[in-house]
């Protein structure tokens, strides 16, 4: 019994690892479902930020193209994020001039829905 549970867990971990390896590094969309496709999306992140990773996963899963700016490695990106949002917390996303700051995937989905309705 234990070995079959372990086998299933091992297979699940292997599938998840393979899924992560298949992600593109340039943040091109991976799905065929299309949502609102803005002209310009900029995502300001901090490395090892869980909320930032969730935001990138959400955007990737929705097939949305975006540019990523690491505000820890790039001082100009940090200054731009602060100028746009008035804060130092990440993530911050700019979608065609509209800003959402310090958010999780749920807030990002609601923000995107509002964009689609405009």
C-alpha positions, 0 to 999 in steps of 0.5 A, a space after each residue: 500500500 505504501 509503495 503505491 502511494 509513494 509511486 503515485 506521489 513520485 509520478 505527480 512530482 515528476 509531472 509537476 517538474 516536467 511542467 515547470 521545465 516546459 515553461 518558456 523563459 521569455 514569457 510567451 503565452 503557453 495556452 491557446 485561450 486568448 484573453 484581453 491582449 493589451 499593447 504593453 504589459 510590464 511586470 515589476 518583480 522581486 526574486 523569490 517573491 511568491 506573489 510575483 511567481 503567482 502573477 507570472 504563472 497567472 499571466 502565462 496560463 492566460 496566454 498574456 505576453 509581458 515584460 519582466 523587470 527585476 527591481 532588485 537587480 535593476 535600480 532603474 526598474 525599481 525607480 520606475 516601479 516606485 514612480 508608477 505605484 508610489 510604493 516599494 512592494 512587488 509585484 506591480 503590473 502596468 497594463 497599457 498605462 493602468 497600474 495594479 500594485 501589491 497584489 495576488 493572483 485573485 486581485 490580478 484576475 479581478 483587475 483583468 476582468 475590469 480591463 476586459 469590460 472597458 
